Every structure is written in structure tokens, then in C-alpha cells.
Amino acid sequence: MTPLIRLSQMFPQAEVYAKCEFLAPSGCFKIRGATHLLEHLRRETQTRLLVVPSMGNTALGVATAAREYGFQMVGVVPQTISHDKDVKLKALGVELVKIAGGGTDLLNRATEIAKERGGYFVHPHLDPLWTDGYQSMAEEILRDLPQCRSLVIPVGGGGLLMGLAAYLQRHPADVRLHGCEAYNCPKYAPFDHPRTKTIADGLVLEVPHPPVQARIEELRMPISLVRDEEIVAAMRALYWRHGLVIEPASAAALAWIASNDQQLPQPICAVLTGGNIARADFDRLIA
């Protein structure tokens, strides 16, 4: 369980709260999906090898849980993975396979390795044994903030979206989901501009998943785009006004709320998904 806090200094004229998933044991929300999956695998299968495609945070979540549950892990990560995440994963005993490319390339290579080694392929966006682990987050938010009307989340591959939507489908509430993507690398939001590199690397995926697209359409869920400079401004404001450090992908939700808080039904809750960023990188970005 992670704390829910009001961001009264950053949003003095609006009722905005933050679900602080960056304070989870692995430094991000992915530990929820990992724990839920490994509880099932420990009971139902003999598999003890996990193959995980990740930009960094998924691997950290699985690695943290895998050590507790007695699983081995191969992490398929980009060659550009941050030094901070690289060091943390190796310290957790993860075998890293580094490849060129983005999220789709990681998924494809991890699938191949799982077949070659007889391991369990962890799909962090579409495996319900993983995404259902996020339902506990929605339960905690609505328990601590029952009057919440807008729930704003960053959208990468869509696993968090799928998990939260599943909970709201089973437990209807008067709350609207709103997703945010990096302007430089959109997937599910309509766009007509070229994709480029973004500082929010945790939100990068080249090919959108059809089941996630279908769920977005079913919910009529708005997906908005935020620029890198807006993400940096949100990181800076959260640090200077509340003393909190989050990574760029995590700041996407706050970046969008900063420009649209008066247009959303309040109270608003932003999910701050992760804080796995080296201090030197953080200082450089907000300087």
C-alpha cells in the first residue's frame, strides 16, 4: 500500500491528490503486477524462470518480487537503459540482455528467449495475471478518496490502464479515467506529427496493442499528449513545492493536470508511477 497525499502547494486552487507509487518497494507501481503474477505461478506451475521485457521499471518490479519468491529472471532491456536502473537490476541478480530498439523490439526478443529457455514470458501490458495486480491500487484510491472524480494516469504499453479499468468495471464508481502520453512518442492518442525521442522513455512503445485500443474505445477514455518541457516543469514543481522526486514517465500525469486542472471534475488523483531516476539525471533535467 502506498500513501495518497494532497498536492496543495503545487495546486493551491484545485483539489489534486497524488497516489505515490514511486514509494513502492521497487520504486514503481510494477511491484503490484509482479507480486500478483508470482503468487499465481508459485501455486500453479513449476516454472521458476521469468523472461521480462522492460524499459527498466517492469524489470525492477519483477526482480524485487522474484528474489522473495525464489524465481530467476532474464531482463530484456534497451541498450540505452539508464545507469541507475542497470546497477539496481544487476544488484538484484538479474541476467540482462540488452538490445537495440524500443518496447516492441523488447517484447519480441523476450518472447523468443522464453521459448528457447522454457521460461515464463511476462507480458506487462496484456497478461491479466499481471495487470490484475493493479486493481488493488484503484481499491486503495477509492477507499482513501471516495469522492474522487478524475483519475489521471501515464500510459505506456497500457498495463496500468487495463488493470484500473478492470477494477472499475467490476466496481462501478463515478470516476473518469484520463490517460497521458508523451507528445514525442504517442501510441493511443490521435496524432499527425513525426515521432521523436522523449525523456519519458518508460512510455515508449512503437506498436499499440489492439486490446488496449479496444478498451480505450469502450471506455471513451481521453488520451492527451504532453511535451517534454511540460514534463520537466512538473518534475521541477513537485520537487520544489513538495520535496518529491519522480521520473519523467511518472510526471506525465501531473504535467497534463497542471494545464487542465480547472477543466476536470474534482477531486483529481494523479498516479505517480515511479521514481527510478539517478539523482544526477534528475538534477540535470530540472536545472
Rosetta silent file (secondary structure, phi, psi, omega in degrees, C-alpha in Angstrom):
SEQUENCE: MTPLIRLSQMFPQAEVYAKCEFLAPSGCFKIRGATHLLEHLRRETQTRLLVVPSMGNTALGVATAAREYGFQMVGVVPQTISHDKDVKLKALGVELVKIAGGGTDLLNRATEIAKERGGYFVHPHLDPLWTDGYQSMAEEILRDLPQCRSLVIPVGGGGLLMGLAAYLQRHPADVRLHGCEAYNCPKYAPFDHPRTKTIADGLVLEVPHPPVQARIEELRMPISLVRDEEIVAAMRALYWRHGLVIEPASAAALAWIASNDQQLPQPICAVLTGGNIARADFDRLIA
SCORE:     score description
SCORE:     0.000 S_00000001
   1 L     0.000  137.494  179.941    0.000    0.000    0.000 S_00000001
   2 L  -118.479  155.287 -176.404    1.283    3.481   -0.901 S_00000001
   3 L   -74.202  154.299  172.334    0.231    6.868    0.502 S_00000001
   4 E  -114.342  122.884 -176.406   -2.237    9.272   -1.064 S_00000001
   5 E  -126.138  152.239  176.034   -1.316   12.916   -0.488 S_00000001
   6 E   -89.925  133.728 -179.172   -2.854   16.240   -1.431 S_00000001
   7 L   -94.595   65.545 -174.270   -0.660   18.469   -3.600 S_00000001
   8 L   -71.817  -27.222  179.032   -1.865   21.697   -2.027 S_00000001
   9 L   -78.335  -36.446 -179.680    1.352   23.635   -2.702 S_00000001
  10 L   -79.419  -32.048 -178.937    1.524   22.705   -6.371 S_00000001
  11 L  -129.210   72.203 -176.226   -2.223   23.145   -6.934 S_00000001
  12 L   -67.333  -21.545 -178.013   -3.460   25.721   -4.406 S_00000001
  13 L  -102.181    6.034 -178.475   -6.631   26.424   -6.403 S_00000001
  14 L  -141.787  156.203 -179.973   -7.618   22.833   -7.099 S_00000001
  15 L   -94.442   89.857 -176.771   -8.188   19.622   -5.183 S_00000001
  16 E  -119.214  130.709 -179.775   -5.439   17.432   -6.627 S_00000001
  17 E  -118.611  158.864  177.505   -4.061   14.315   -4.954 S_00000001
  18 E  -124.710  129.601  170.649   -1.145   12.029   -5.794 S_00000001
  19 E   -90.082  111.977 -167.224   -1.038    8.260   -5.406 S_00000001
  20 E   -87.534   70.442  179.474    2.631    7.813   -4.535 S_00000001
  21 H   -70.390  -17.065  177.763    3.519    4.563   -6.299 S_00000001
  22 H   -69.531   -9.628  176.715    7.140    5.718   -6.568 S_00000001
  23 H   -93.994    4.070  176.802    7.397    4.860   -2.870 S_00000001
  24 L   -66.779  161.387 -175.563    6.673    1.160   -3.510 S_00000001
  25 L   -52.179  -35.682 -179.153    9.492   -1.329   -2.682 S_00000001
  26 L   -91.802    3.475 -178.002   10.793   -1.442   -6.266 S_00000001
  27 L    82.560    9.519  179.591   10.468    2.318   -6.728 S_00000001
  28 E  -162.356  169.851 -176.237    7.466    1.936   -9.021 S_00000001
  29 L   -70.590  -14.718 -174.217    3.946    0.545   -9.349 S_00000001
  30 H   -62.977  -19.730  179.508    5.095   -2.564  -11.235 S_00000001
  31 H   -61.229  -27.513  178.495    5.674   -4.449   -7.969 S_00000001
  32 H   -66.237  -46.306  178.433    1.885   -4.879   -7.736 S_00000001
  33 H   -65.718  -41.107 -178.851    1.702   -6.742  -11.030 S_00000001
  34 H   -62.678  -46.394 -179.112    4.801   -8.788  -10.235 S_00000001
  35 H   -63.455  -42.259  179.913    3.541   -9.932   -6.833 S_00000001
  36 H   -62.514  -43.612  179.579    0.128  -10.865   -8.210 S_00000001
  37 H   -65.411  -47.079 -174.959    1.697  -12.904  -11.025 S_00000001
  38 H   -70.021  -29.401  173.155    4.256  -14.699   -8.861 S_00000001
  39 H   -59.479  -42.088  179.434    1.660  -15.665   -6.267 S_00000001
  40 H   -69.547  -47.962 -177.095   -0.167  -17.491   -9.053 S_00000001
  41 H   -62.955  -37.280  179.909    2.924  -19.074  -10.629 S_00000001
  42 H   -62.645  -34.207 -179.280    4.181  -20.332   -7.280 S_00000001
  43 H   -83.993  -36.160 -165.439    0.897  -22.186   -6.728 S_00000001
  44 H  -104.982  -18.657 -175.323    0.075  -23.342  -10.232 S_00000001
  45 L  -135.319  169.289  175.317    3.295  -24.126  -12.158 S_00000001
  46 L   -98.020   -1.503 -178.341    6.792  -25.488  -11.810 S_00000001
  47 L   -63.678  130.219  177.846    8.249  -22.622  -13.827 S_00000001
  48 L  -127.833   11.787  176.579   10.979  -20.774  -11.974 S_00000001
  49 E  -118.709  126.536  178.905   12.442  -18.716  -14.826 S_00000001
  50 E  -111.077  137.124  175.998   10.887  -15.400  -15.814 S_00000001
  51 E  -118.062  118.770 -167.429   11.691  -13.546  -19.035 S_00000001
  52 E  -124.969  116.497  171.804   10.780   -9.890  -18.783 S_00000001
  53 E   -82.229  135.950 -174.095   10.830   -7.185  -21.488 S_00000001
  54 L  -163.347  144.269  169.515   11.281   -3.805  -19.872 S_00000001
  55 L   -80.152   -8.452  177.158   12.431   -0.233  -20.253 S_00000001
  56 L   146.581  -51.116 -174.430   13.570   -0.642  -16.634 S_00000001
  57 H   -72.091  -38.403  177.239   10.724   -0.356  -14.144 S_00000001
  58 H   -60.218  -45.286  179.557    8.932   -3.586  -15.049 S_00000001
  59 H   -61.669  -39.906  178.733   12.186   -5.472  -14.615 S_00000001
  60 H   -65.029  -40.042  177.911   12.787   -3.806  -11.249 S_00000001
  61 H   -63.691  -46.164  179.803    9.321   -4.745  -10.051 S_00000001
  62 H   -66.735  -43.096 -177.400    9.693   -8.369  -11.132 S_00000001
  63 H   -61.670  -40.937  178.986   13.253   -8.649   -9.823 S_00000001
  64 H   -62.462  -44.362  179.283   12.255   -7.364   -6.392 S_00000001
  65 H   -73.076  -38.841 -177.011    9.410   -9.872   -6.152 S_00000001
  66 H   -60.415  -38.230  179.367   11.341  -12.719   -7.807 S_00000001
  67 H   -63.323  -36.769  179.830   14.041  -12.625   -5.145 S_00000001
  68 H   -73.389  -32.211 -175.162   11.399  -13.011   -2.447 S_00000001
  69 H   -97.085   -1.098  176.864    9.582  -15.834   -4.249 S_00000001
  70 L    79.304   32.141  177.656   12.648  -17.802   -5.343 S_00000001
  71 L  -104.511  153.383  170.746   12.446  -17.173   -9.103 S_00000001
  72 E   -98.298  160.105 -174.049   15.267  -16.499  -11.571 S_00000001
  73 E  -147.233  139.023  169.686   14.928  -13.766  -14.117 S_00000001
  74 E  -112.306  124.173  177.564   16.169  -12.638  -17.514 S_00000001
  75 E  -104.633  121.046  176.917   15.543   -8.960  -18.251 S_00000001
  76 E   -96.665  109.340 -170.094   15.381   -7.906  -21.894 S_00000001
  77 E  -128.509  161.812  178.186   16.175   -4.201  -21.808 S_00000001
  78 E   -72.971  153.558  176.491   17.247   -1.458  -24.235 S_00000001
  79 L   -61.424  -22.803 -177.589   20.918   -0.694  -24.737 S_00000001
  80 L   -91.894   12.809 -179.885   20.071    2.830  -23.586 S_00000001
  81 L   -53.916  142.532 -176.352   18.775    1.742  -20.163 S_00000001
  82 L   -64.369  150.833  179.767   19.730    4.270  -17.516 S_00000001
  83 H   -59.882  -38.711 -178.961   22.835    3.589  -15.450 S_00000001
  84 H   -61.048  -47.127 -179.830   20.787    3.756  -12.256 S_00000001
  85 H   -69.361  -37.170  177.408   18.360    1.039  -13.365 S_00000001
  86 H   -58.294  -48.048 -178.958   21.181   -1.070  -14.792 S_00000001
  87 H   -63.916  -43.535 -179.336   23.022   -1.061  -11.456 S_00000001
  88 H   -63.394  -41.044 -178.793   19.870   -1.850   -9.455 S_00000001
  89 H   -67.379  -42.509  178.411   18.935   -4.784  -11.697 S_00000001
  90 H   -65.143  -36.051  177.990   22.376   -6.341  -11.562 S_00000001
  91 H   -65.439  -26.095  178.583   22.402   -5.970   -7.774 S_00000001
  92 L   -87.599    3.484  176.399   19.142   -7.952   -7.702 S_00000001
  93 L    82.668   21.185 -178.393   20.785  -10.801   -9.640 S_00000001
  94 L   -83.049  135.402  171.123   19.047  -10.220  -12.953 S_00000001
  95 E   -82.880  116.990 -176.674   20.603  -11.537  -16.160 S_00000001
  96 E   -97.607  131.963  171.634   20.364   -8.605  -18.575 S_00000001
  97 E  -115.011  111.676 -175.852   20.014   -8.996  -22.329 S_00000001
  98 E  -100.180  130.534 -178.213   20.484   -5.586  -23.926 S_00000001
  99 E  -132.575  159.619  173.764   19.159   -4.950  -27.430 S_00000001
 100 L   -79.166  149.417  177.374   18.731   -2.040  -29.800 S_00000001
 101 L   114.695 -176.661 -176.577   15.211   -0.758  -30.299 S_00000001
 102 L  -110.731 -155.150 -172.258   12.161    0.147  -28.276 S_00000001
 103 H   -59.049  -41.045 -179.314    9.298   -1.502  -26.457 S_00000001
 104 H   -66.041  -39.799  178.018    8.019   -3.628  -29.346 S_00000001
 105 H   -63.938  -38.398  178.479   11.517   -4.983  -30.037 S_00000001
 106 H   -63.950  -44.001  179.053   11.886   -5.878  -26.361 S_00000001
 107 H   -60.251  -44.749 -177.797    8.590   -7.772  -26.376 S_00000001
 108 H   -65.552  -43.654 -178.767    9.546   -9.751  -29.482 S_00000001
 109 H   -69.288  -37.885  178.614   13.012  -10.703  -28.222 S_00000001
 110 H   -64.276  -38.022  177.270   11.717  -11.662  -24.785 S_00000001
 111 H   -60.540  -42.796  179.565    9.135  -13.940  -26.409 S_00000001
 112 H   -63.799  -46.025 -178.431   11.915  -15.697  -28.317 S_00000001
 113 H   -63.864  -39.368  178.958   14.107  -16.152  -25.236 S_00000001
 114 H   -61.287  -40.244  178.542   11.198  -17.548  -23.203 S_00000001
 115 H   -67.970  -41.950 -178.289   10.595  -20.189  -25.887 S_00000001
 116 H   -64.559  -37.546 -173.488   14.290  -21.036  -26.144 S_00000001
 117 H  -104.832   -0.686 -179.646   14.754  -21.460  -22.385 S_00000001
 118 L    69.520   29.270  179.592   11.348  -22.733  -21.367 S_00000001
 119 L   -94.903  174.900  178.029   10.696  -19.697  -19.201 S_00000001
 120 E   -93.217  121.210  178.280    7.527  -17.744  -18.474 S_00000001
 121 E   -80.698  119.338 -179.876    7.165  -14.714  -20.723 S_00000001
 122 L   -92.021  108.914  175.446    5.922  -11.787  -18.668 S_00000001
 123 L   -95.253  106.393 -172.476    3.766   -9.510  -20.807 S_00000001
 124 L   -74.805   -3.265 -177.712    3.453   -6.379  -18.676 S_00000001
 125 L  -112.096  -30.239 -170.418    0.623   -4.916  -20.750 S_00000001
 126 L  -121.967  -13.901 -179.421   -1.697   -7.778  -21.646 S_00000001
 127 L   -75.870  113.968 -178.683   -1.205  -10.666  -19.188 S_00000001
 128 H   -63.662  -24.583  175.971   -4.213  -10.494  -16.804 S_00000001
 129 H   -66.655  -20.814  176.185   -2.191  -12.332  -14.148 S_00000001
 130 H   -93.160  -56.027 -172.621    0.000   -9.234  -14.202 S_00000001
 131 H   -66.553  -26.732  177.731   -2.417   -6.373  -14.893 S_00000001
 132 H   -65.739  -18.629  176.256   -4.974   -7.583  -12.326 S_00000001
 133 H   -65.424  -18.752  179.836   -2.368   -6.777   -9.699 S_00000001
 134 H   -82.330   -8.968 -179.435   -3.102   -3.099  -10.335 S_00000001
 135 H   -63.587  -30.722  178.836   -6.687   -3.434   -9.180 S_00000001
 136 H   -62.627  -28.793  178.841   -5.522   -3.030   -5.594 S_00000001
 137 H   -65.870  -46.867  178.532   -4.323    0.473   -6.498 S_00000001
 138 H   -62.267  -39.739  178.711   -7.801    1.541   -7.624 S_00000001
 139 H   -60.697  -43.625 -179.742   -9.286   -0.010   -4.495 S_00000001
 140 H   -66.471  -41.808 -179.294   -6.907    1.975   -2.269 S_00000001
 141 H   -61.656  -47.289 -176.651   -7.527    5.260   -4.108 S_00000001
 142 H   -75.074  -20.567  173.385  -11.309    4.979   -3.853 S_00000001
 143 H   -75.368  -43.407 -177.495  -11.106    3.897   -0.230 S_00000001
 144 H   -81.356  -25.728 -179.888   -8.889    6.843    0.740 S_00000001
 145 L  -135.792   68.613 -174.015  -10.576    9.331   -1.623 S_00000001
 146 L   -60.858  -23.316  179.963  -14.123    8.013   -2.179 S_00000001
 147 L   -87.632    5.119  179.931  -15.232   11.299   -3.745 S_00000001
 148 L   -53.878  132.292 -178.900  -12.530   11.100   -6.476 S_00000001
 149 L  -116.838  -21.089  179.454  -13.987   12.082   -9.858 S_00000001
 150 E  -133.821  126.038  179.659  -10.928   12.139  -12.161 S_00000001
 151 E  -118.078  111.542 -172.986   -8.136    9.562  -12.184 S_00000001
 152 E  -108.405  127.803 -174.885   -5.210   10.627  -14.386 S_00000001
 153 E  -132.841  149.314  169.231   -2.517    8.134  -15.364 S_00000001
 154 E   -75.192  147.203 -178.555    0.517    7.981  -17.660 S_00000001
 155 L  -120.837  115.014  173.685    0.053    5.482  -20.485 S_00000001
 156 L  -100.436 -105.116  175.999    2.950    3.390  -21.741 S_00000001
 157 L   -75.028  -26.420  176.956    2.042   -0.017  -23.100 S_00000001
 158 L   115.890    4.317 -178.559   -1.306    0.128  -21.322 S_00000001
 159 H   -62.772  -43.863  179.005   -0.983   -2.409  -18.487 S_00000001
 160 H   -63.308  -43.034  177.332   -1.918    0.062  -15.756 S_00000001
 161 H   -56.456  -46.729 -177.924   -4.866    1.245  -17.820 S_00000001
 162 H   -63.462  -41.086 -179.061   -6.098   -2.329  -18.265 S_00000001
 163 H   -67.870  -45.323 -179.818   -5.830   -3.120  -14.563 S_00000001
 164 H   -66.509  -39.902  178.980   -7.586    0.023  -13.338 S_00000001
 165 H   -63.593  -38.202  178.595  -10.306   -0.330  -15.982 S_00000001
 166 H   -62.627  -40.643  178.599  -10.923   -3.928  -14.910 S_00000001
 167 H   -65.430  -44.327 -178.498  -11.448   -2.827  -11.312 S_00000001
 168 H   -68.638  -26.125  175.726  -13.838   -0.038  -12.288 S_00000001
 169 H   -70.008  -38.223 -179.986  -15.747   -2.445  -14.480 S_00000001
 170 H   -82.143  -26.116 -178.319  -16.245   -4.785  -11.519 S_00000001
 171 L  -131.011   76.605 -176.172  -16.792   -1.971   -9.011 S_00000001
 172 L   -54.495  137.690  179.013  -18.528    0.886  -10.855 S_00000001
 173 L  -146.585  157.530 -179.232  -17.790    4.329   -9.458 S_00000001
 174 L   -82.333   63.031 -179.773  -18.415    7.924  -10.529 S_00000001
 175 L  -136.203  140.903 -178.083  -14.806    8.429  -11.613 S_00000001
 176 E  -109.508  129.914  174.847  -13.371    9.063  -15.090 S_00000001
 177 E   -81.836  138.254  175.973  -10.054    7.663  -16.286 S_00000001
 178 E  -136.140  128.443 -177.264   -7.829   10.006  -18.270 S_00000001
 179 E  -104.756  153.448  179.458   -4.562    8.919  -19.908 S_00000001
 180 E  -131.524  135.440  177.167   -1.430   10.909  -20.801 S_00000001
 181 E  -125.266  162.804  175.385    1.270   10.120  -23.329 S_00000001
 182 E   -73.797  130.932  178.873    4.478   11.820  -24.394 S_00000001
 183 L   -56.206  -37.049 -176.248    3.889   14.180  -27.325 S_00000001
 184 L   -70.209  -23.414 -175.414    7.133   12.996  -28.904 S_00000001
 185 L  -143.780   66.528 -179.704    6.106    9.337  -28.953 S_00000001
 186 L   -75.035  159.268  178.758    2.310    8.847  -28.940 S_00000001
 187 L  -133.351  -54.909 -173.656    0.632    5.469  -29.385 S_00000001
 188 L   -99.981  -20.604  176.865   -3.048    5.529  -28.475 S_00000001
 189 L   -81.707  146.855  174.482   -3.807    9.248  -28.841 S_00000001
 190 L   -62.064  139.506  177.811   -4.551   10.618  -32.324 S_00000001
 191 L  -155.079  154.685  178.883   -1.501   12.341  -33.805 S_00000001
 192 L  -136.470   25.917  179.140   -0.240   13.641  -37.139 S_00000001
 193 L  -120.113  159.186 -179.359    3.344   14.582  -36.331 S_00000001
 194 L   -67.361  147.653  174.057    6.572   12.537  -36.578 S_00000001
 195 L   -80.846  143.239  176.414    7.707   10.577  -33.560 S_00000001
 196 L  -138.629  179.467 -179.721   10.964   11.590  -31.938 S_00000001
 197 L   -69.128  145.785  177.540   12.926   10.735  -28.815 S_00000001
 198 L  -128.827  152.590  175.611   11.363   11.642  -25.468 S_00000001
 199 L   -71.462  -19.559  179.942   12.754   11.961  -21.954 S_00000001
 200 L   -87.375   65.688 -173.393    9.788    9.835  -20.802 S_00000001
 201 H   -62.934  -24.516  179.187   11.376    6.591  -22.029 S_00000001
 202 H   -68.730  -10.390  179.852    9.081    4.481  -19.848 S_00000001
 203 H  -101.760    5.299 -173.460    6.138    5.487  -22.071 S_00000001
 204 L   -83.787  127.562  172.103    7.732    4.405  -25.352 S_00000001
 205 L  -153.141  127.282 -174.424    6.063    1.673  -27.432 S_00000001
 206 L   -75.822  -42.033 -175.102    6.231    1.589  -31.225 S_00000001
 207 L  -115.871  117.015 -179.655    3.152   -0.558  -31.971 S_00000001
 208 L   -66.585  152.206  179.826   -0.021   -0.089  -29.877 S_00000001
 209 L   -87.584  125.344  179.556   -1.777   -3.178  -28.535 S_00000001
 210 H   -54.392  -41.207  178.523   -5.222   -3.822  -30.105 S_00000001
 211 H   -62.313  -33.992  177.487   -6.781   -4.993  -26.776 S_00000001
 212 H   -70.457  -42.291  176.994   -5.692   -1.741  -25.131 S_00000001
 213 H   -58.703  -42.251 -179.636   -7.053    0.279  -28.050 S_00000001
 214 H   -63.827  -39.937 -179.930  -10.352   -1.585  -27.758 S_00000001
 215 H   -67.415  -39.073  177.255  -10.577   -0.864  -24.022 S_00000001
 216 H   -60.606  -44.410  179.476   -9.863    2.835  -24.592 S_00000001
 217 H   -66.513  -40.264  179.818  -12.646    2.997  -27.169 S_00000001
 218 H   -60.977  -41.694 -179.125  -15.013    1.044  -24.926 S_00000001
 219 H   -82.504  -11.199 -171.261  -14.434    3.465  -22.054 S_00000001
 220 L    53.304   45.217 -173.931  -14.362    6.503  -24.354 S_00000001
 221 L   -83.844  121.683  177.212  -11.253    7.336  -22.429 S_00000001
 222 L   -70.793  138.436  175.405   -9.478   10.540  -23.445 S_00000001
 223 E  -122.007  118.928 -176.672   -5.737   10.236  -24.092 S_00000001
 224 E  -110.069  158.492 -178.791   -3.836   13.532  -24.080 S_00000001
 225 E  -108.517  138.540  177.306   -0.305   14.424  -25.144 S_00000001
 226 E  -125.910  140.666 -177.556    2.241   16.297  -23.023 S_00000001
 227 L   -84.040  158.305 -178.762    5.504   17.784  -24.232 S_00000001
 228 H   -57.401  -39.883 -178.655    8.899   17.081  -22.704 S_00000001
 229 H   -66.423  -30.171  176.212    9.223   20.652  -21.424 S_00000001
 230 H   -71.784  -36.493  177.613    5.872   20.283  -19.608 S_00000001
 231 H   -64.144  -45.022  178.274    7.068   17.041  -18.042 S_00000001
 232 H   -61.876  -42.727  179.600   10.246   18.718  -16.798 S_00000001
 233 H   -60.917  -37.984  178.705    8.229   21.631  -15.400 S_00000001
 234 H   -68.656  -41.401  176.670    6.037   19.178  -13.466 S_00000001
 235 H   -59.995  -44.638 -178.213    9.067   17.350  -12.077 S_00000001
 236 H   -64.066  -45.773 -178.137   10.592   20.665  -11.009 S_00000001
 237 H   -64.798  -40.979 -179.477    7.387   21.936   -9.384 S_00000001
 238 H   -65.449  -37.053  179.483    6.776   18.701   -7.475 S_00000001
 239 H   -70.050  -49.940 -174.767   10.327   18.757   -6.151 S_00000001
 240 H   -71.741  -29.747 -175.500   10.478   22.414   -5.134 S_00000001
 241 H   -98.633  -22.114 -179.166    6.979   22.570   -3.650 S_00000001
 242 H  -130.276   -4.224  178.065    6.644   19.106   -2.110 S_00000001
 243 L    69.891   27.622 -176.420   10.204   17.710   -1.978 S_00000001
 244 L  -110.940  139.449 -178.821    9.294   14.667   -4.108 S_00000001
 245 L  -112.659  119.777  176.640   11.465   13.102   -6.812 S_00000001
 246 L  -130.488  161.790 -179.676    9.809   11.241   -9.691 S_00000001
 247 L   -86.617  165.664 -175.704   10.990   10.121  -13.106 S_00000001
 248 H   -56.569  -45.426 -179.404    9.802   11.709  -16.392 S_00000001
 249 H   -59.791  -34.846  179.704    7.287    8.991  -17.334 S_00000001
 250 H   -69.199  -30.722 -175.268    5.729    9.357  -13.902 S_00000001
 251 H   -80.185   -7.829 -175.949    5.407   13.123  -14.277 S_00000001
 252 H   -58.726  -41.456 -179.053    3.297   12.963  -17.443 S_00000001
 253 H   -63.906  -45.126  179.244    0.022   12.882  -15.498 S_00000001
 254 H   -64.846  -36.588 -179.670    0.974   15.890  -13.369 S_00000001
 255 H   -61.077  -40.281 -179.726    2.178   17.765  -16.437 S_00000001
 256 H   -72.916  -42.118  179.515   -1.237   17.460  -18.049 S_00000001
 257 H   -60.748  -36.131 -177.706   -3.144   18.312  -14.871 S_00000001
 258 H   -56.989  -29.363 -179.777   -1.031   21.462  -14.453 S_00000001
 259 H  -102.010   -7.189 -172.475   -2.616   22.901  -17.607 S_00000001
 260 H  -134.899   13.198 -173.960   -6.074   21.380  -17.276 S_00000001
 261 H   -60.616  -30.954 -178.779   -6.935   21.119  -13.576 S_00000001
 262 H   -79.735  -11.176  179.748   -9.860   23.555  -13.860 S_00000001
 263 H   -94.087  -12.287 -176.947  -11.403   21.550  -16.709 S_00000001
 264 L   -97.239  143.283  171.027  -11.515   18.236  -14.819 S_00000001
 265 L   -60.001  135.025 -178.555  -14.144   17.183  -12.291 S_00000001
 266 L  -108.477  155.471    2.258  -12.566   17.375   -8.843 S_00000001
 267 L   -68.718  152.062  178.705  -11.138   15.861   -6.715 S_00000001
 268 E  -110.925  138.420  174.651   -8.445   14.738   -9.119 S_00000001
 269 E  -122.516  125.691  174.776   -5.991   11.923   -8.416 S_00000001
 270 E  -103.722  132.941  175.865   -2.748   11.531  -10.374 S_00000001
 271 E   -89.125  114.708  177.024   -0.904    8.220  -10.224 S_00000001
 272 E   -91.920   98.880 -163.566    2.810    8.917   -9.775 S_00000001
 273 L   -74.413  -31.476 -175.577    4.059    5.639  -11.165 S_00000001
 274 E  -161.098  158.092  179.149    7.798    5.634  -10.483 S_00000001
 275 L  -132.563   25.107 -177.138   10.849    7.356   -9.082 S_00000001
 276 L   -84.800   81.900  177.706   13.699    5.290  -10.521 S_00000001
 277 L  -141.592  135.465  178.151   15.962    8.042  -11.772 S_00000001
 278 L   -64.077  143.040 -176.781   19.567    8.742  -10.848 S_00000001
 279 H   -60.447  -36.430  179.387   19.953   11.936   -8.870 S_00000001
 280 H   -63.185  -40.788  178.452   22.460   13.310  -11.369 S_00000001
 281 H   -67.049  -40.919  179.009   19.967   12.791  -14.216 S_00000001
 282 H   -61.988  -47.981 -179.518   17.183   14.351  -12.171 S_00000001
 283 H   -60.889  -39.201  179.601   19.278   17.397  -11.304 S_00000001
 284 H   -64.851  -41.070 -177.263   20.286   17.832  -14.936 S_00000001
 285 H   -67.595  -41.773 -174.928   16.667   17.711  -16.146 S_00000001
 286 H   -88.509   -5.208 -178.023   15.268   20.229  -13.689 S_00000001
 287 L   -61.600    0.000    0.000   18.253   22.608  -13.814 S_00000001
